[in-house]
């Protein structure tokens, strides 16, 4: 594996989950792979789980780790070619990425969308140029359109906690991605990625997948092939075994927060429509806005378990990359 940006870089979800759980059972078995190898983590945006879990994953594999908050600690980057750099930018991405590739064997990059221009964000121009010029394997720590390490951890969590023998359980879990309210416009990266992974998992016969959102919040169709789309939350929740709660801004009216009907925050009353569903969220979460405290503090919440699995998703990806160095 030389690039990890989406589920399309994974031949088999089932096998990748198996690999991650083997690492969880024996975290330090492959330290020889990372000996004298360096992982560089480059952040253009804030991070808690991604930063710490990926660092820890690299250390488990025997790697050295360097972290740079490029938005605060680096030179202002120019990304366009053919421009005279007589403005506020100081260094071109061609040189910046190439130099980082000289120092590191693998690089991770986090870069959020601006949510102003859909074509620009969805082109992944910044991320793709970084990959091109650094000339070493790259793992996405979240890009403008996807967050694959999170989605991989999510499906690991579902696989680990699914018990088809419990009373009333489906033969395979029904997973619902449920839109939730927020006070600001958020990217589509997490729901895009979650939907993409769940659609592939559904194609592999692992789950049944539904997306519930108000009118106007439809994701780009490229990320949702085979997903059932619902506009009524209670109908979507019927028989659900897992509910993945997440806000996102409009894709069609790009980056906008549209009006929506009341009743989209998950709480214990809505859990009654489910099959005693486990509730997931990528974190950070705004309590009692996106998701009720009674769920977060209750027995149905998987958010901490899910966050813990971020370590094993990152370690499985890094191991796969190290094996090809």
PyMOL commands that set and color helices and strands:
alter all, ss='L'
color gray80, all
select helices_A, chain A and resi 7-9+13-25+31-34+49-60+70-73+93-103+118-122+125-134+148-161+189-203+221-223+233-237+268-271+293-296+303-308+310-322
alter helices_A, ss='H'
color red, helices_A
select strands_A, chain A and resi 3-4+38-43+64-69+77-78+91-92+106-110+137-140+174-179+208-212+228-230+242-246+278-280
alter strands_A, ss='S'
color yellow, strands_A
deselect
rebuild
show_as cartoon
